[in-house]
Amino acid sequence: MQNPNINTYIEKNKDRFLNELFELLRIPSVSADPKYKADVIKTAVCVKEKLVAAGADKVEICETAGYPIVYGEKIIDAKLPTVLVYGHYDVQPADPIELWTSGPFEPVIKKTDLHPEGAIFARGSCDDKGQMYMHVKAFELMMQTNSLPCNVKFMIEGEEEVGSSNLATFVKQNKEKLKADVIVISDTGIIANNIPSITVGLRGLSYVEVEVTGPNRDLHSGLYGGAVANPINILCEMIAKMKDDKNHITIPGFYDDVEILTAEERAEMAKAPFSLDEYKKALDLSDIHGEDGYSTNERNSIRPTLDVNGIWGGYQGEGAKTVIASKAYAKISMRLVPHQDSEKIMKIFGDYFKSIAPKSVKVKVTPHHGGEPVVTPSTSVAYKAASMAMETTFGKKPVPVRSGGSIPIVAMFKSELGLDSVLMGFGLDSDAIHSPNEHYGVFNYFKGIETIPYFYKNFAEMSK
């Protein structure tokens, strides 16, 4: 049964909830680029202020070797269960800026086909400021309506988009402070606004940068072309060798630990609503592409991948400059599935990449960040509480799905704190996270604020 106080409070404060989110979105908290350092720290301070205003106690900015973590709590009774909310306030770079239809840090609401009520266009609107802030506003709602049924703790970090390199240290050093019964994360999505879902699996990640060096300087392509190695050509040839004609990754040992789902499990996955025609239309594709023998939804969730995320070298300015570049570079990510180990994959990638390099070039492989794949239980009290909450607000039971994305800290939370996470996100795959014109539906923002209090209520009651 729905609680009328929830919707009344949201309706009364709707404009304020949007304006406060806009305030956060205007700060360019890009953790990957040092020139935004002051803005990232400014965002942490802003998040602290919002938690204090919402009613949290012991709110503090916890310094790390990198960007700070904002912590706050509200302990109403030590005998009651405790929910630990995780989110992040940092965002991806906005590049390429020229492809945005409005300023990436100038939030504006525009209507779209999938968001007829309007969507908030801004970097971080969906990933993750908008989804993180739903929890702050839901907490405020419960405080103001005197309906908070259990304890709550907040841990909001500023380095998720660069691998959360300092979060594990913070967690290990603060296990008592972070003691809880479940972790709730809204950094995932739903199938559609009329088809709710809860993520029960995430792929892991291994991310590397490669450098291929040929001559000791850029050379005239007429005087030296055909006589010396061209690092850009060779890098492209090496990358092409990483997959065969069936889009199967060729690195020896890459698939050794891959979890193979049964026919029954794959059949259950296939029940999730999906239109291939709409998928292709949304991406302006004439056809799909991927590993032979698997459906589109399987390729982007239960199968590992290898993708070039960036490649560069040589002259890229206006006009022509006939050179053979001294160096060529690429950034490569590999999404991993259960039982694969990110460090092992980085090693075997590096070994193989170096082995296929011709003697005419030198190769360097630099590991960046990684994280482990995870599957969360759909039989837990917390999952059932989230499922019931979504069923209350959406009017239908959510579908359990596996996501192709990675949230490396979920596995770390399990190993360090012994806690499972509930991945209760409200974004859509079409919301262009990490891309130009990222957006988040106004409907989704408020639906999250509406749903979260029911999760708390259900969890508190079912934990007795």
N, C-alpha and C positions, 0 to 999 in steps of 0.2 A: 504494500500500500504506500502511495506517495504521501510525503509530508508537505502540506501546503505552505508551511513556514519557509521551506527551502526556496521554492519558486517565488514567493512574495519578497524575500530578502534579495534574491538575484534581480528581480525586476526593478525593485526600488533603487538598487545600486549599479545598474547595468552600465550607465555612462561612466561612472567613476571607475568601475572594473576595467573598462576598455582604456580609459585615459591613463590609468596607472601602468597598464601593460605597455602602452605607447611610450611612456616615459622611459621604461627599461629598454625598449627596442631602439630608441634614438641614440643610445650609447653604443658605439662600435667596439664591442668587447671581443675583438678578434685575437684569440690566444696564440695563433700561429705566427703573428707578425709583431716583432718587438716594438714597432712604432706605435702600437695601440696599447702599450703597457699601462699608461695612466688611465685609459678608458676601461680596461679590464678591472683594475682596482676600484675605479669609480663605481662600476656595476656591482662589485661585491659590497661596497658601502650602501648602495641603494637597496640591495636585497636585504641587508641587515635592517635597514630602516623600515622596510615593508613588513618584515617578520615581527619587529617590535610593535608596529602599529596594529598588526593583526592580533596581538595578544600573547606572543611567545615570550618565555622567560629565558634568562641566561643566554641571550643572543650575543654571539661574539664572532669576530673575524679571526680565524685561526691561521696563522702564518705557516707556510710550507717552504720548501726550497724553490718552489715556483710561485704560482698564483694562489691566493688564499682560499680557504674553505669557510663558508658561512655556516655556523651551527646555531641552532636554537631548539628549545623544547618547551613542552607544557605537560608537567606531571601532575595529574589531578588526584591520583590514588596509586600508590606503589603496588597495590594488589591487582590492579587492572592490567590488561595486556597493553603493550606498547607498539606503535607503528612507527617505523623509521622511513621517512620520505627522502629519497635521493633525487637530485636533479642537477643541472649545470647551467651556469649563467654565461659561459663563453660561447662564441659562435664561429662559424666557418668564415673564411675570407669572402668578400662579396664579388670578387673577380669572376668573369669579365663584367665590369661595371656597365659597359655600353649596351649590354643585352637586357638590362633592367628597364622596365617601362615606367618606373618611378624610382626615386632614390632608395637604395637598399637600407638606409638608416633614417628614412623619412616615412614612417608607417602611414598607410592609407588603406581605406576599405574600398574594395571593388567587387562587383558581382561577377561570378563566373558560372559556367554551365553546371558544375558540381556544387557550387556554393551560391545558390540564388539569393540567399540572405546576405551575401557579402563575405569576403575573405580579407584578412589583414595581410597586406603585402609588406614584408620587411624581412631582412636577414634576422634569423632567430625566432621568427613568429611561431613556427611549429617546432623547431629544433634549436633550443629547448625552452626558450624563455616563456613562450605562451603556455606550454604544457606544464612547466615547472610552476608558473604563477597561478595556475588553476588550483594547485594544492594550497598555496598561501591564502587565496581567496575562500576556498572551501573551509579552511581552518578558521578564518575570520568569521565566516557564516556560522559555524558551529559555536564559536565563542560568543558571538552576539545574540544567538538564539538559545544560549544555555543548553546546547545539545551535544557537546563533545563527550562521547561515551567511553573513551579510553585515552591513554597517554599518547603523546606524539613527539617525535624528534625530527628535526630537519638537518640534512647535510647537503649543502648546495656547493658544488665545486666549480672551479674556473679553468680546468684543463682537459675536459672530456674530449674536445676536438683535436687535441694533440697527444692523446694516449693516456691521460690520467696518470702520468708518471709518478706523481707524489701522493696520490690518494691511498695506495696500499700502505705506505709508510705511516700515514695519518691514522688509517684504520687499525694497524697493528699497535700503534702507540696509545690508542684511545678506545680499547675494547669495552671498558667499563662504561665510559661515556655513551658509547653507541649501542649498548645492550638493548635488545628489543626482541619482539616475537616474530616480526615479518618486515620485509622491506618492500615499499611500493615505489614503482618507477613509471612515470609517464614520459617515455621517449620513444614510443612505438606508435602504431596506428590501428585503425579498424578497416575492415574490407570496404565498407561504404557507409554513408550516413544512415541508411536504413538497414544495414547488415552489421551489427556490432560484432566485435571479435576480441579475443584476448590472446596475446602472443605467449606461446609456451616453449619456443625454441629460438635461439639466436646463433648465427654463425660466428666463428672466431675470425681472427685477422692476423696476417703477417704482411708487414709493409716494408719495402726495401727501396733504396735508390741505387741505380747502377751508373757507372761512368766508364766510357770506352775512349781510350786515348790512342791516337795514331801518331802523326808527326809532331815535332816539338813546337810547332807554330802553325797558324793558318797558312795555307799554300795557294798559289795561283793555280786554278783548275785547268788552265791550258798548258802551263809548263810542266805540271806534275800529275795531271789527271791520267789515270790508267797505269801509273807507275808506282804509286804509293797507296796504302790503305786509306779509304774514306770512312772514318769512324761512324758517320751517320748511316751510310749504306750498310755497314757491317752490323751496327746495332739493330737496324730493322730486320736484317737477315737472322740475327740471333733470336730476336723476339718471335719471329715467325716460326722458328724451330721449337718453341715452347708448347705448341699445340699441333696435333695431326689433323688430317682431313675430316675427322669425326668430332672435332673440337674437344678432343681428349688431351689432357695435359701430359706432356711427355717426360717430365722430370722423373727419373727413376726413384721409386719408393713413395711417390707423392700420394698414391691411393692406398698404401699399405694398411693404414689405420681407419680408413673411412667407414663410418657406420652404414650398413646396407639395410634399408627398411624392407620389411616383408611386403608381399603382394597385398595382404590385408591392410597393412598400415598405409600403403600408397593409395589403396581404394578409398580409405577413410578420408585421406587428404583431398582426394578428387571431389569429394562432396561439397567442398567450399565453393560458393558461387563464383564463377569466373567466365568472362566473355573474351575470347581471343580476338574477335573482331573489334571490340571496344578498346582492348589493350593496344592493338596496332594503330587504331585511329587516334587514340590519345597521344601516341608517340610519333605519329606521322610515319609509320613504317609500312612498307609494302609486304614485308614478310618478317618472321621472327628468326632468331639465330641462336644456336647453342648446342650443347652436348647431345649427340645422338642417343635415342632410347629413353629420353625423359621429357616430360611435359614442361611447359613454361613455368608453372608454379613449382615444380620439382627442381628445375634448374636454378631458380633463385631462392631456394630455401634448404633443400636437403643434399645438394651437390656442391662440392668445392669449386672455386673459380680461380682464374688468373687474369688480371686485367691491367693494361697500361693506363695509368692515371694522368700521365704527363710525359711529353717527349720533346727534347729541344737540342739545338746545336747549330752552329754556323750562322750565316747572315739572315736576319729576320726584319730588317728595316725596309724602307720604301725603295722601290726600284730594284736594280740588279747589282750583285757583287759576286763575281765569279771566284769563289774560294772553295778549297777543301778544308773543312774545319779541323782543328787539332783535336777537339773533344766532342763527344755526344753524350747525352744524359737521358735517363728515363726514371720515372717513379712507377713502381709496380706493386699492386696489392693482390693478395691471395685470401679469399674468404674460405674459411675452414668449417668442417662439420664435426659432430661429436666424435671423440677419440683421437682426432688429429691434434698435434701439439705445435703451437706457434713457433717455438724456438727450433724444434726439429725441422719444420718446414723451411724456416729461414736458412738453416744450414744446408739442407739438400738443394735448395734453390741456388744458393751461392756456389756450391760445388759444381752443379750442372752448368750454370751460366758460364763459369770460368772454363769448363771443359769443352764447351762448343765454340770458344773464341779462337780465331786463327792466330798464328804466331805474329802476325803483322800488327797486332794491337795489344795494348795492356788493358786489363779490366779490373775495376774496383767495385765491390758490392758493400753498401753501407746499410745495415739493418736500422729501421726506425722503430715504431711501436708495434706491439702485437697484443693479442688477447685470445682467450680460450673460448671455444664454443660451449653452449650450455643448453640443457633442456630442463625446464621447470615443471614440477608436478601439477597435473590438473585434478588431482584427488585431494589436495590439501584444503584445510579450513579456509585459508586465505584466498585460494583460487575460487572456492565456492562462494565466499563472501563477495568477491569482485563480480562473479558471474550473476549472482542474484541482484547486485546493485545495478548492473547494466540492464538486466531484464526489467527492473523496475522503471528505469528512465527511458529505455528505448522501446519497451513493450515487446521484446523478443529476446530469447536466450542467445548469448554471444557464442560464436564459433571459435574453438581453439585452433590457432594457426601457428606455423613456424615462419619466422621472418628471415629474410636474407641478410639483414643488417647485423651489425656487431655492437654490443655494449660490453666490452671486456671486463668491466668491474663486477658484472653479475656473478661470474665464476669466482672472482676474488672474494666477494662478500660471502659466498658459500664456504670457501675454504678457511677464511679468517674469522668470520663471525658465526659460522654454522647456520646461516639463515638463507632460506629461499626467498626469491623476489617474485612479486606479482607485477607483471608487465602490462599495466592497464593504460594504454595510450589511446589518443582520440584523433590523431592526424590521419590523413589519407596519403596513399602512395603518390598521388598526383600533386601533392602540395609543394613539389620542387625543392625539397630540402637539399642543401649543398649546391643548389643551382641558382642561376639568376631567377628573379621573380618568385622566390620562396613565399609561401602564403599559408595561412591557417584560418579555417572557416570560423566565422563568428558563432555559428551554430555549435561547432565542435568545442570552442572555448567555453561557452556557457554550459554545454552538455557535460563537460568534464567537471565544472564547478558544482553542477547539480548532482552528478553521480557519486562523487567522492564521499560526501557525508553518509550515503547509504552503505558504502563499503565499510566505513568505520562502525556504523551501527550493527551491520551483519557480523563483522569480525568480533566485535565485543560480545555480542550475544552467543555466537557459536563457539567462543573460546572459554565459556564458563564451565 
